[in-house]
Amino acid sequence: MAGDEVKVYSKSCVPGSRGWAWKSDGSGSYTIAEAEGVSRGTKIIIKLRENCLEFAKKAAVETVIKKYSNFVGFPIYLNGSPVNTIRALWLERKDSVTEEQHKEFYQFIAHAFDAPYYTLHYAADAPTSIRALFYFPQSHMEKYGMGRLEPGVSLFSRKVLIQSKCKGLLPEWLRFIKGVVDSEDLSLNLSREFIQDSAIIKRLQGVLTRRILKYLKDEFKADPKKYDKWFAEFGNFLKEGICSDFKWKEEIGSLLRAESSKSEAGQLTSLDEYISRMKPDQKEIFFLVIPSREFAENSPYFEAFKERDIEVLFLYTNLDDFAMTNLGEYQGKKLATIESASAGESVTASKKADEDVKQAELSDEEFKEFANWMKETLSNRVTTITKTNRLSTSPAIVVDHESATFRRMMKFVDPSRAPKLPKQQVQINPKHQVILSLNKVRSANPDLAKEVAEQILDNALIQAGLMDDSRSMIPRLNKLLEKVLS
């Protein structure tokens, strides 16, 4: 209570009506008595407590009115001036609201200075009464490390505010959306402490989330270039949704965009478009998480796919790794990183153009001896040495390794407790000249052979993004250069 005492004077507009006075100190009781000199209408007088005198100031009263009653259906005057001048656009017909009105309303509720990038004006009466107006901003501050965004949608019932920045009304990963939701099914007495546990709020969240995802799909189909620009700014929120909200991950997956080995740099494609271009016998959607397109196109993991004209999605952020892992499957197609051994087996099952061209390579017996030697030489760093025909210009790769993204994240969180790099599974290209030469020199010059074997493994770790500190191999490289040049 802000007041020690409240008095309400009221008189009906019916001719001959008497005036009445209602009084209470907030203790649970009140009195009603006939009063003289009361004008038609209602007048409320509050005797403020000493610690609530700020409510006698115009600015404080105006703030309260604008926060809770700004959109009621009648004008509210303060010292003779109207206060609630903003219209409740979400209750008006969609085609009756202009872009300029949307811009003004968006700037009011979002405290923004720009215009909304997308606008979703939505109404439904069944199964729940909903009037919603959502604005998609042009940018956000979270990317600059300015802290996590607060929920941007306020909840109303019959134009009366229930809760500003309502948590639970939309999933956390849609916190960038600004707007209002009004539902007549909500009680005005709904406790703000228990809003998130309310059955109707959970029902609202499901309906609204589905509608927002459908809207984004429609916008993508209508103008892919405009959507791609929006996705570049807000795509990480959708990827967060895949990682944190299992219920919607398939629908969110349809909204993802990525570069592809079949597209030009900067041109994005979707998972559905990828599936439409898949080879008849292809069962997986292949992707590679790597810092840049240049690195992707020169990656040893990509060699076999390029030679066999199999499309690979190129993803460039740490969040992409987690998103693709959590998505797992899309439209019945498994998502597979080309850094895995199974992806290599899948791609090498199809024949490449120059498959019939014979090249010098280690025989099965020679490779067996070479693999045993290399495994013994690198016994503290590898678990298996196997042969692969997926490589052409690279001597070796590591497969089925831990996520380089996860490893970097763990190191960033606590460098002192970063996990030690586990032993690796190495695949060797038996046709590569480095391997052929190393097999010859391992008996003639064991010390040199050991250093070359160590370097081959380090090179493979670098290609996989697993090398914690490349400075550790500089002394070995200097020794190798000395031997080459001497």
NORGI-V651145 format. One record per pair of residues at least 6 apart in sequence whose C-alpha atoms are under 6 Angstrom apart, sorted by sequence separation. I is the first residue (numbers start at 0). J is the second residue. D is the distance in Angstrom with one decimal. If there is no record, write none. Layout:
I	J	D
I	J	D
This chain:
23	29	4.5
54	60	5.9
75	81	5.6
76	82	5.8
106	112	5.9
123	129	5.1
141	147	5.9
155	161	5.1
328	334	5.3
460	466	5.4
22	29	5.5
75	82	5.7
122	129	5.5
154	161	5.5
219	226	5.2
241	248	4.6
327	334	5.4
410	417	4.8
441	448	4.9
10	18	4.6
22	30	5.3
122	130	4.6
154	162	5.3
258	266	6.0
409	417	5.9
9	18	5.8
21	30	5.7
153	162	5.9
258	267	4.6
9	19	5.5
21	31	4.6
121	131	5.1
153	163	4.4
257	267	4.9
8	19	5.8
20	31	5.6
153	164	4.8
256	267	5.7
257	268	5.4
8	20	4.6
20	32	5.4
102	114	5.2
120	132	4.6
152	164	5.2
153	165	5.4
256	268	5.3
7	20	5.6
19	32	5.7
119	132	5.8
151	164	5.2
256	269	4.9
7	21	5.0
19	33	4.4
20	34	5.8
69	83	4.7
119	133	5.0
150	164	5.0
255	269	5.9
370	384	5.6
6	21	5.6
18	33	5.9
19	34	4.9
118	133	5.9
6	22	4.6
18	34	5.2
118	134	4.8
5	22	5.7
70	87	5.5
117	134	5.9
5	23	5.5
117	135	5.0
4	23	5.8
18	37	5.3
115	134	5.8
116	135	5.5
4	24	4.3
115	135	5.7
116	136	5.4
3	24	5.6
115	136	4.9
116	137	5.1
151	174	5.9
150	174	4.5
291	315	6.0
151	176	5.6
152	177	5.1
154	179	6.0
155	180	6.0
156	181	5.1
286	311	5.1
290	315	4.9
151	177	4.4
152	178	4.7
153	179	4.8
154	180	5.1
155	181	4.5
156	182	5.1
157	183	5.7
285	311	5.0
286	312	4.4
287	313	5.2
288	314	4.7
289	315	5.2
398	424	5.7
12	39	5.8
152	179	5.2
156	183	5.3
286	313	6.0
288	315	5.7
397	424	5.5
11	39	5.9
167	195	5.2
397	425	4.5
10	39	4.7
156	185	5.9
396	425	5.8
10	40	5.3
396	426	5.4
9	40	5.5
395	426	5.6
9	41	4.3
395	427	4.5
8	41	5.6
395	428	5.9
8	42	5.1
394	428	5.1
7	42	5.7
169	204	5.2
7	43	4.5
168	204	5.2
6	43	5.7
394	431	5.4
6	44	5.1
300	338	5.9
390	428	5.9
5	44	5.8
387	426	5.8
5	45	4.6
382	422	5.7
386	426	5.5
387	427	5.8
4	45	6.0
89	130	6.0
135	176	5.3
381	422	4.5
382	423	5.7
383	424	5.0
384	425	5.0
385	426	4.9
386	427	5.0
387	428	5.6
4	46	5.2
89	131	5.8
134	176	5.9
347	389	5.9
380	422	4.6
381	423	4.5
382	424	5.6
384	426	5.8
2	45	5.8
3	46	5.7
89	132	5.4
134	177	5.1
381	424	6.0
2	46	5.1
3	47	5.9
133	177	5.8
134	178	5.8
307	351	5.0
2	47	4.0
3	48	5.6
133	178	4.5
306	351	6.0
1	47	5.9
2	48	5.0
132	178	5.4
132	179	5.5
131	179	5.7
131	180	4.4
283	332	5.3
287	336	5.6
1	51	5.7
130	180	5.8
260	310	5.7
283	333	4.9
284	334	4.8
285	335	5.0
286	336	5.0
130	181	5.1
260	311	5.4
283	334	5.8
285	336	5.7
129	181	5.9
259	311	5.8
129	182	4.8
259	312	4.4
128	182	5.3
258	312	5.9
259	313	5.5
258	313	5.3
340	398	5.5
339	398	5.1
338	398	5.7
339	399	4.8
403	464	5.6
397	459	6.0
403	465	5.6
396	459	4.8
172	236	5.3
172	240	5.3
361	429	5.4
360	429	5.3
360	430	4.2
359	430	5.9
242	322	5.6
241	322	5.8
242	325	5.6
238	322	5.4
303	389	5.0
71	158	5.6
317	404	5.5
70	158	5.5
68	159	5.7
67	160	4.9
299	393	5.9
